[in-house]
Amino acid sequence: MTELERIKEALNSGTVPAGANTKQFEKLLKKCSHIVGAKVVNLYTIRDCGFEDSTYRVFAFPVKATLLMILL
């Protein structure tokens, strides 16, 4: 089971998955306990942008199976 699948399982069930770092997942569940219907999404890096002394990364995530939403 990958780390992402463990996080999804923990958020959906509210329990620590077997074979996982218990302390780390309990901390995550405590921090996210107020979120109703929590979901894990895959973010896709689109590009890096530089402005003066800062660098920004632009991400996109799937809203539907065929559509990507771009985050600036």
mmCIF file as gemmi writes it, N, C-alpha and C atoms, coordinates in Angstrom:
data_model
loop_
_atom_site.group_PDB
_atom_site.id
_atom_site.type_symbol
_atom_site.label_atom_id
_atom_site.label_alt_id
_atom_site.label_comp_id
_atom_site.label_asym_id
_atom_site.label_entity_id
_atom_site.label_seq_id
_atom_site.pdbx_PDB_ins_code
_atom_site.Cartn_x
_atom_site.Cartn_y
_atom_site.Cartn_z
_atom_site.occupancy
_atom_site.B_iso_or_equiv
_atom_site.pdbx_formal_charge
_atom_site.auth_seq_id
_atom_site.auth_asym_id
_atom_site.pdbx_PDB_model_num
ATOM 1 N N . MET Axp A 1 ? 0.854 -1.175 0 1 0 ? 1 A 1
ATOM 2 C CA . MET Axp A 1 ? 0 0 0 1 0 ? 1 A 1
ATOM 3 C C . MET Axp A 1 ? 0.904 1.244 0 1 0 ? 1 A 1
ATOM 4 N N . THR Axp A 2 ? 0.636 2.158 -0.895 1 0 ? 2 A 1
ATOM 5 C CA . THR Axp A 2 ? 1.444 3.366 -0.974 1 0 ? 2 A 1
ATOM 6 C C . THR Axp A 2 ? 1.057 4.349 0.127 1 0 ? 2 A 1
ATOM 7 N N . GLU Axp A 3 ? 1.9 5.328 0.347 1 0 ? 3 A 1
ATOM 8 C CA . GLU Axp A 3 ? 1.647 6.33 1.39 1 0 ? 3 A 1
ATOM 9 C C . GLU Axp A 3 ? 0.349 7.097 1.117 1 0 ? 3 A 1
ATOM 10 N N . LEU Axp A 4 ? 0.1 7.431 -0.153 1 0 ? 4 A 1
ATOM 11 C CA . LEU Axp A 4 ? -1.123 8.146 -0.511 1 0 ? 4 A 1
ATOM 12 C C . LEU Axp A 4 ? -2.36 7.314 -0.208 1 0 ? 4 A 1
ATOM 13 N N . GLU Axp A 5 ? -2.303 6.025 -0.499 1 0 ? 5 A 1
ATOM 14 C CA . GLU Axp A 5 ? -3.441 5.153 -0.205 1 0 ? 5 A 1
ATOM 15 C C . GLU Axp A 5 ? -3.674 5.052 1.297 1 0 ? 5 A 1
ATOM 16 N N . ARG Axp A 6 ? -2.605 5.052 2.086 1 0 ? 6 A 1
ATOM 17 C CA . ARG Axp A 6 ? -2.742 5.018 3.545 1 0 ? 6 A 1
ATOM 18 C C . ARG Axp A 6 ? -3.402 6.293 4.056 1 0 ? 6 A 1
ATOM 19 N N . ILE Axp A 7 ? -3.014 7.428 3.498 1 0 ? 7 A 1
ATOM 20 C CA . ILE Axp A 7 ? -3.618 8.698 3.913 1 0 ? 7 A 1
ATOM 21 C C . ILE Axp A 7 ? -5.097 8.714 3.556 1 0 ? 7 A 1
ATOM 22 N N . LYS Axp A 8 ? -5.442 8.272 2.351 1 0 ? 8 A 1
ATOM 23 C CA . LYS Axp A 8 ? -6.848 8.216 1.947 1 0 ? 8 A 1
ATOM 24 C C . LYS Axp A 8 ? -7.651 7.322 2.881 1 0 ? 8 A 1
ATOM 25 N N . GLU Axp A 9 ? -7.1 6.157 3.203 1 0 ? 9 A 1
ATOM 26 C CA . GLU Axp A 9 ? -7.788 5.225 4.098 1 0 ? 9 A 1
ATOM 27 C C . GLU Axp A 9 ? -7.978 5.838 5.482 1 0 ? 9 A 1
ATOM 28 N N . ALA Axp A 10 ? -6.946 6.515 5.99 1 0 ? 10 A 1
ATOM 29 C CA . ALA Axp A 10 ? -7.033 7.129 7.312 1 0 ? 10 A 1
ATOM 30 C C . ALA Axp A 10 ? -8.078 8.229 7.335 1 0 ? 10 A 1
ATOM 31 N N . LEU Axp A 11 ? -8.129 9.072 6.309 1 0 ? 11 A 1
ATOM 32 C CA . LEU Axp A 11 ? -9.11 10.155 6.261 1 0 ? 11 A 1
ATOM 33 C C . LEU Axp A 11 ? -10.529 9.626 6.131 1 0 ? 11 A 1
ATOM 34 N N . ASN Axp A 12 ? -10.711 8.561 5.339 1 0 ? 12 A 1
ATOM 35 C CA . ASN Axp A 12 ? -12.056 8.016 5.133 1 0 ? 12 A 1
ATOM 36 C C . ASN Axp A 12 ? -12.567 7.245 6.342 1 0 ? 12 A 1
ATOM 37 N N . SER Axp A 13 ? -11.702 6.471 6.986 1 0 ? 13 A 1
ATOM 38 C CA . SER Axp A 13 ? -12.154 5.618 8.087 1 0 ? 13 A 1
ATOM 39 C C . SER Axp A 13 ? -11.987 6.257 9.458 1 0 ? 13 A 1
ATOM 40 N N . GLY Axp A 14 ? -11.047 7.198 9.588 1 0 ? 14 A 1
ATOM 41 C CA . GLY Axp A 14 ? -10.788 7.812 10.879 1 0 ? 14 A 1
ATOM 42 C C . GLY Axp A 14 ? -9.916 6.968 11.785 1 0 ? 14 A 1
ATOM 43 N N . THR Axp A 15 ? -9.347 5.892 11.242 1 0 ? 15 A 1
ATOM 44 C CA . THR Axp A 15 ? -8.471 5.025 12.02 1 0 ? 15 A 1
ATOM 45 C C . THR Axp A 15 ? -7.114 4.917 11.336 1 0 ? 15 A 1
ATOM 46 N N . VAL Axp A 16 ? -6.131 4.498 12.103 1 0 ? 16 A 1
ATOM 47 C CA . VAL Axp A 16 ? -4.774 4.341 11.572 1 0 ? 16 A 1
ATOM 48 C C . VAL Axp A 16 ? -4.693 3.018 10.822 1 0 ? 16 A 1
ATOM 49 N N . PRO Axp A 17 ? -4.22 3.037 9.548 1 0 ? 17 A 1
ATOM 50 C CA . PRO Axp A 17 ? -4.108 1.796 8.791 1 0 ? 17 A 1
ATOM 51 C C . PRO Axp A 17 ? -3.035 0.871 9.373 1 0 ? 17 A 1
ATOM 52 N N . ALA Axp A 18 ? -3.19 -0.418 9.152 1 0 ? 18 A 1
ATOM 53 C CA . ALA Axp A 18 ? -2.223 -1.406 9.632 1 0 ? 18 A 1
ATOM 54 C C . ALA Axp A 18 ? -0.877 -1.191 8.954 1 0 ? 18 A 1
ATOM 55 N N . GLY Axp A 19 ? 0.187 -1.324 9.72 1 0 ? 19 A 1
ATOM 56 C CA . GLY Axp A 19 ? 1.533 -1.19 9.181 1 0 ? 19 A 1
ATOM 57 C C . GLY Axp A 19 ? 1.98 0.24 8.976 1 0 ? 19 A 1
ATOM 58 N N . ALA Axp A 20 ? 1.23 1.2 9.455 1 0 ? 20 A 1
ATOM 59 C CA . ALA Axp A 20 ? 1.568 2.614 9.264 1 0 ? 20 A 1
ATOM 60 C C . ALA Axp A 20 ? 2.211 3.173 10.528 1 0 ? 20 A 1
ATOM 61 N N . ASN Axp A 21 ? 2.855 4.319 10.383 1 0 ? 21 A 1
ATOM 62 C CA . ASN Axp A 21 ? 3.446 5.016 11.518 1 0 ? 21 A 1
ATOM 63 C C . ASN Axp A 21 ? 2.3 5.602 12.341 1 0 ? 21 A 1
ATOM 64 N N . THR Axp A 22 ? 2.004 4.979 13.47 1 0 ? 22 A 1
ATOM 65 C CA . THR Axp A 22 ? 0.837 5.331 14.276 1 0 ? 22 A 1
ATOM 66 C C . THR Axp A 22 ? 0.858 6.78 14.735 1 0 ? 22 A 1
ATOM 67 N N . LYS Axp A 23 ? 1.984 7.224 15.26 1 0 ? 23 A 1
ATOM 68 C CA . LYS Axp A 23 ? 2.074 8.584 15.779 1 0 ? 23 A 1
ATOM 69 C C . LYS Axp A 23 ? 1.83 9.616 14.677 1 0 ? 23 A 1
ATOM 70 N N . GLN Axp A 24 ? 2.396 9.382 13.505 1 0 ? 24 A 1
ATOM 71 C CA . GLN Axp A 24 ? 2.25 10.307 12.38 1 0 ? 24 A 1
ATOM 72 C C . GLN Axp A 24 ? 0.791 10.389 11.919 1 0 ? 24 A 1
ATOM 73 N N . PHE Axp A 25 ? 0.121 9.252 11.821 1 0 ? 25 A 1
ATOM 74 C CA . PHE Axp A 25 ? -1.264 9.256 11.365 1 0 ? 25 A 1
ATOM 75 C C . PHE Axp A 25 ? -2.215 9.808 12.416 1 0 ? 25 A 1
ATOM 76 N N . GLU Axp A 26 ? -1.952 9.549 13.689 1 0 ? 26 A 1
ATOM 77 C CA . GLU Axp A 26 ? -2.799 10.127 14.735 1 0 ? 26 A 1
ATOM 78 C C . GLU Axp A 26 ? -2.7 11.654 14.727 1 0 ? 26 A 1
ATOM 79 N N . LYS Axp A 27 ? -1.516 12.169 14.478 1 0 ? 27 A 1
ATOM 80 C CA . LYS Axp A 27 ? -1.325 13.617 14.383 1 0 ? 27 A 1
ATOM 81 C C . LYS Axp A 27 ? -2.094 14.179 13.183 1 0 ? 27 A 1
ATOM 82 N N . LEU Axp A 28 ? -2.028 13.482 12.05 1 0 ? 28 A 1
ATOM 83 C CA . LEU Axp A 28 ? -2.757 13.899 10.85 1 0 ? 28 A 1
ATOM 84 C C . LEU Axp A 28 ? -4.265 13.882 11.092 1 0 ? 28 A 1
ATOM 85 N N . LEU Axp A 29 ? -4.762 12.814 11.695 1 0 ? 29 A 1
ATOM 86 C CA . LEU Axp A 29 ? -6.198 12.705 11.947 1 0 ? 29 A 1
ATOM 87 C C . LEU Axp A 29 ? -6.676 13.771 12.927 1 0 ? 29 A 1
ATOM 88 N N . LYS Axp A 30 ? -5.858 14.084 13.937 1 0 ? 30 A 1
ATOM 89 C CA . LYS Axp A 30 ? -6.222 15.12 14.897 1 0 ? 30 A 1
ATOM 90 C C . LYS Axp A 30 ? -6.289 16.483 14.219 1 0 ? 30 A 1
ATOM 91 N N . LYS Axp A 31 ? -5.317 16.758 13.348 1 0 ? 31 A 1
ATOM 92 C CA . LYS Axp A 31 ? -5.26 18.037 12.652 1 0 ? 31 A 1
ATOM 93 C C . LYS Axp A 31 ? -6.419 18.192 11.665 1 0 ? 31 A 1
ATOM 94 N N . CYS Axp A 32 ? -6.856 17.098 11.054 1 0 ? 32 A 1
ATOM 95 C CA . CYS Axp A 32 ? -7.89 17.154 10.006 1 0 ? 32 A 1
ATOM 96 C C . CYS Axp A 32 ? -9.262 16.722 10.495 1 0 ? 32 A 1
ATOM 97 N N . SER Axp A 33 ? -9.443 16.544 11.795 1 0 ? 33 A 1
ATOM 98 C CA . SER Axp A 33 ? -10.709 16.011 12.301 1 0 ? 33 A 1
ATOM 99 C C . SER Axp A 33 ? -11.896 16.939 12.054 1 0 ? 33 A 1
ATOM 100 N N . HIS Axp A 34 ? -11.673 18.242 11.918 1 0 ? 34 A 1
ATOM 101 C CA . HIS Axp A 34 ? -12.765 19.19 11.702 1 0 ? 34 A 1
ATOM 102 C C . HIS Axp A 34 ? -13.229 19.235 10.248 1 0 ? 34 A 1
ATOM 103 N N . ILE Axp A 35 ? -12.473 18.63 9.347 1 0 ? 35 A 1
ATOM 104 C CA . ILE Axp A 35 ? -12.819 18.653 7.927 1 0 ? 35 A 1
ATOM 105 C C . ILE Axp A 35 ? -13.853 17.568 7.647 1 0 ? 35 A 1
ATOM 106 N N . VAL Axp A 36 ? -14.984 17.962 7.08 1 0 ? 36 A 1
ATOM 107 C CA . VAL Axp A 36 ? -16.045 17.023 6.75 1 0 ? 36 A 1
ATOM 108 C C . VAL Axp A 36 ? -15.887 16.612 5.287 1 0 ? 36 A 1
ATOM 109 N N . GLY Axp A 37 ? -15.868 15.329 5.026 1 0 ? 37 A 1
ATOM 110 C CA . GLY Axp A 37 ? -15.74 14.831 3.654 1 0 ? 37 A 1
ATOM 111 C C . GLY Axp A 37 ? -14.374 15.121 3.058 1 0 ? 37 A 1
ATOM 112 N N . ALA Axp A 38 ? -13.317 14.906 3.823 1 0 ? 38 A 1
ATOM 113 C CA . ALA Axp A 38 ? -11.961 15.184 3.336 1 0 ? 38 A 1
ATOM 114 C C . ALA Axp A 38 ? -11.622 14.3 2.14 1 0 ? 38 A 1
ATOM 115 N N . LYS Axp A 39 ? -10.935 14.885 1.178 1 0 ? 39 A 1
ATOM 116 C CA . LYS Axp A 39 ? -10.533 14.148 -0.015 1 0 ? 39 A 1
ATOM 117 C C . LYS Axp A 39 ? -9.076 14.436 -0.321 1 0 ? 39 A 1
ATOM 118 N N . VAL Axp A 40 ? -8.423 13.475 -0.907 1 0 ? 40 A 1
ATOM 119 C CA . VAL Axp A 40 ? -7.047 13.631 -1.35 1 0 ? 40 A 1
ATOM 120 C C . VAL Axp A 40 ? -7.078 13.724 -2.865 1 0 ? 40 A 1
ATOM 121 N N . VAL Axp A 41 ? -6.444 14.765 -3.409 1 0 ? 41 A 1
ATOM 122 C CA . VAL Axp A 41 ? -6.408 14.928 -4.862 1 0 ? 41 A 1
ATOM 123 C C . VAL Axp A 41 ? -4.964 14.903 -5.347 1 0 ? 41 A 1
ATOM 124 N N . ASN Axp A 42 ? -4.789 14.489 -6.562 1 0 ? 42 A 1
ATOM 125 C CA . ASN Axp A 42 ? -3.466 14.516 -7.183 1 0 ? 42 A 1
ATOM 126 C C . ASN Axp A 42 ? -3.239 15.883 -7.798 1 0 ? 42 A 1
ATOM 127 N N . LEU Axp A 43 ? -2.122 16.51 -7.448 1 0 ? 43 A 1
ATOM 128 C CA . LEU Axp A 43 ? -1.75 17.794 -8.037 1 0 ? 43 A 1
ATOM 129 C C . LEU Axp A 43 ? -0.708 17.552 -9.12 1 0 ? 43 A 1
ATOM 130 N N . TYR Axp A 44 ? -0.89 18.182 -10.251 1 0 ? 44 A 1
ATOM 131 C CA . TYR Axp A 44 ? 0.035 18.057 -11.37 1 0 ? 44 A 1
ATOM 132 C C . TYR Axp A 44 ? 0.756 19.381 -11.556 1 0 ? 44 A 1
ATOM 133 N N . THR Axp A 45 ? 2.086 19.343 -11.544 1 0 ? 45 A 1
ATOM 134 C CA . THR Axp A 45 ? 2.877 20.554 -11.732 1 0 ? 45 A 1
ATOM 135 C C . THR Axp A 45 ? 2.785 20.991 -13.185 1 0 ? 45 A 1
ATOM 136 N N . ILE Axp A 46 ? 2.396 22.242 -13.412 1 0 ? 46 A 1
ATOM 137 C CA . ILE Axp A 46 ? 2.274 22.785 -14.755 1 0 ? 46 A 1
ATOM 138 C C . ILE Axp A 46 ? 3.551 23.525 -15.146 1 0 ? 46 A 1
ATOM 139 N N . ARG Axp A 47 ? 3.975 24.464 -14.31 1 0 ? 47 A 1
ATOM 140 C CA . ARG Axp A 47 ? 5.2 25.224 -14.594 1 0 ? 47 A 1
ATOM 141 C C . ARG Axp A 47 ? 5.658 25.968 -13.352 1 0 ? 47 A 1
ATOM 142 N N . ASP Axp A 48 ? 6.923 26.393 -13.377 1 0 ? 48 A 1
ATOM 143 C CA . ASP Axp A 48 ? 7.491 27.24 -12.33 1 0 ? 48 A 1
ATOM 144 C C . ASP Axp A 48 ? 7.611 28.65 -12.883 1 0 ? 48 A 1
ATOM 145 N N . CYS Axp A 49 ? 7.277 29.623 -12.073 1 0 ? 49 A 1
ATOM 146 C CA . CYS Axp A 49 ? 7.334 31.027 -12.477 1 0 ? 49 A 1
ATOM 147 C C . CYS Axp A 49 ? 8.223 31.78 -11.502 1 0 ? 49 A 1
ATOM 148 N N . GLY Axp A 50 ? 9.05 32.671 -12.024 1 0 ? 50 A 1
ATOM 149 C CA . GLY Axp A 50 ? 9.888 33.506 -11.177 1 0 ? 50 A 1
ATOM 150 C C . GLY Axp A 50 ? 9.437 34.949 -11.249 1 0 ? 50 A 1
ATOM 151 N N . PHE Axp A 51 ? 9.421 35.619 -10.097 1 0 ? 51 A 1
ATOM 152 C CA . PHE Axp A 51 ? 9.06 37.031 -10.034 1 0 ? 51 A 1
ATOM 153 C C . PHE Axp A 51 ? 9.916 37.672 -8.965 1 0 ? 51 A 1
ATOM 154 N N . GLU Axp A 52 ? 10.76 38.598 -9.364 1 0 ? 52 A 1
ATOM 155 C CA . GLU Axp A 52 ? 11.718 39.258 -8.483 1 0 ? 52 A 1
ATOM 156 C C . GLU Axp A 52 ? 12.519 38.203 -7.717 1 0 ? 52 A 1
ATOM 157 N N . ASP Axp A 53 ? 12.389 38.146 -6.394 1 0 ? 53 A 1
ATOM 158 C CA . ASP Axp A 53 ? 13.183 37.206 -5.6 1 0 ? 53 A 1
ATOM 159 C C . ASP Axp A 53 ? 12.426 35.925 -5.24 1 0 ? 53 A 1
ATOM 160 N N . SER Axp A 54 ? 11.256 35.714 -5.811 1 0 ? 54 A 1
ATOM 161 C CA . SER Axp A 54 ? 10.432 34.569 -5.446 1 0 ? 54 A 1
ATOM 162 C C . SER Axp A 54 ? 10.206 33.649 -6.64 1 0 ? 54 A 1
ATOM 163 N N . THR Axp A 55 ? 9.981 32.389 -6.326 1 0 ? 55 A 1
ATOM 164 C CA . THR Axp A 55 ? 9.629 31.406 -7.339 1 0 ? 55 A 1
ATOM 165 C C . THR Axp A 55 ? 8.264 30.827 -6.98 1 0 ? 55 A 1
ATOM 166 N N . TYR Axp A 56 ? 7.385 30.716 -7.955 1 0 ? 56 A 1
ATOM 167 C CA . TYR Axp A 56 ? 6.051 30.18 -7.754 1 0 ? 56 A 1
ATOM 168 C C . TYR Axp A 56 ? 5.883 28.947 -8.618 1 0 ? 56 A 1
ATOM 169 N N . ARG Axp A 57 ? 5.151 27.975 -8.121 1 0 ? 57 A 1
ATOM 170 C CA . ARG Axp A 57 ? 4.859 26.765 -8.885 1 0 ? 57 A 1
ATOM 171 C C . ARG Axp A 57 ? 3.361 26.726 -9.152 1 0 ? 57 A 1
ATOM 172 N N . VAL Axp A 58 ? 2.983 26.489 -10.388 1 0 ? 58 A 1
ATOM 173 C CA . VAL Axp A 58 ? 1.58 26.429 -10.796 1 0 ? 58 A 1
ATOM 174 C C . VAL Axp A 58 ? 1.171 24.962 -10.864 1 0 ? 58 A 1
ATOM 175 N N . PHE Axp A 59 ? 0.06 24.631 -10.201 1 0 ? 59 A 1
ATOM 176 C CA . PHE Axp A 59 ? -0.445 23.267 -10.157 1 0 ? 59 A 1
ATOM 177 C C . PHE Axp A 59 ? -1.812 23.184 -10.834 1 0 ? 59 A 1
ATOM 178 N N . ALA Axp A 60 ? -2.178 21.988 -11.217 1 0 ? 60 A 1
ATOM 179 C CA . ALA Axp A 60 ? -3.518 21.692 -11.726 1 0 ? 60 A 1
ATOM 180 C C . ALA Axp A 60 ? -4.001 20.42 -11.036 1 0 ? 60 A 1
ATOM 181 N N . PHE Axp A 61 ? -5.309 20.305 -10.851 1 0 ? 61 A 1
ATOM 182 C CA . PHE Axp A 61 ? -5.866 19.081 -10.289 1 0 ? 61 A 1
ATOM 183 C C . PHE Axp A 61 ? -7.139 18.722 -11.052 1 0 ? 61 A 1
ATOM 184 N N . PRO Axp A 62 ? -7.451 17.433 -11.149 1 0 ? 62 A 1
ATOM 185 C CA . PRO Axp A 62 ? -8.628 17.009 -11.913 1 0 ? 62 A 1
ATOM 186 C C . PRO Axp A 62 ? -9.922 17.322 -11.172 1 0 ? 62 A 1
ATOM 187 N N . VAL Axp A 63 ? -10.831 18.018 -11.849 1 0 ? 63 A 1
ATOM 188 C CA . VAL Axp A 63 ? -12.157 18.272 -11.304 1 0 ? 63 A 1
ATOM 189 C C . VAL Axp A 63 ? -13.083 17.142 -11.739 1 0 ? 63 A 1
ATOM 190 N N . LYS Axp A 64 ? -12.993 16.794 -12.999 1 0 ? 64 A 1
ATOM 191 C CA . LYS Axp A 64 ? -13.678 15.632 -13.557 1 0 ? 64 A 1
ATOM 192 C C . LYS Axp A 64 ? -12.6 14.802 -14.236 1 0 ? 64 A 1
ATOM 193 N N . ALA Axp A 65 ? -12.963 13.663 -14.751 1 0 ? 65 A 1
ATOM 194 C CA . ALA Axp A 65 ? -11.973 12.776 -15.364 1 0 ? 65 A 1
ATOM 195 C C . ALA Axp A 65 ? -11.271 13.424 -16.556 1 0 ? 65 A 1
ATOM 196 N N . THR Axp A 66 ? -11.944 14.352 -17.236 1 0 ? 66 A 1
ATOM 197 C CA . THR Axp A 66 ? -11.363 14.93 -18.449 1 0 ? 66 A 1
ATOM 198 C C . THR Axp A 66 ? -11.011 16.403 -18.302 1 0 ? 66 A 1
ATOM 199 N N . LEU Axp A 67 ? -11.135 16.974 -17.094 1 0 ? 67 A 1
ATOM 200 C CA . LEU Axp A 67 ? -10.95 18.402 -16.911 1 0 ? 67 A 1
ATOM 201 C C . LEU Axp A 67 ? -9.924 18.666 -15.815 1 0 ? 67 A 1
ATOM 202 N N . LEU Axp A 68 ? -9.002 19.602 -16.053 1 0 ? 68 A 1
ATOM 203 C CA . LEU Axp A 68 ? -8.033 20.003 -15.046 1 0 ? 68 A 1
ATOM 204 C C . LEU Axp A 68 ? -8.318 21.426 -14.601 1 0 ? 68 A 1
ATOM 205 N N . MET Axp A 69 ? -8.294 21.689 -13.301 1 0 ? 69 A 1
ATOM 206 C CA . MET Axp A 69 ? -8.458 23.018 -12.74 1 0 ? 69 A 1
ATOM 207 C C . MET Axp A 69 ? -7.071 23.54 -12.41 1 0 ? 69 A 1
ATOM 208 N N . ILE Axp A 70 ? -6.737 24.738 -12.835 1 0 ? 70 A 1
ATOM 209 C CA . ILE Axp A 70 ? -5.413 25.295 -12.626 1 0 ? 70 A 1
ATOM 210 C C . ILE Axp A 70 ? -5.413 26.189 -11.399 1 0 ? 70 A 1
ATOM 211 N N . LEU Axp A 71 ? -4.457 25.965 -10.502 1 0 ? 71 A 1
ATOM 212 C CA . LEU Axp A 71 ? -4.272 26.778 -9.298 1 0 ? 71 A 1
ATOM 213 C C . LEU Axp A 71 ? -3.114 27.72 -9.529 1 0 ? 71 A 1
ATOM 214 N N . LEU Axp A 72 ? -3.315 28.982 -9.264 1 0 ? 72 A 1
ATOM 215 C CA . LEU Axp A 72 ? -2.231 29.951 -9.404 1 0 ? 72 A 1
ATOM 216 C C . LEU Axp A 72 ? -1.718 30.357 -8.047 1 0 ? 72 A 1
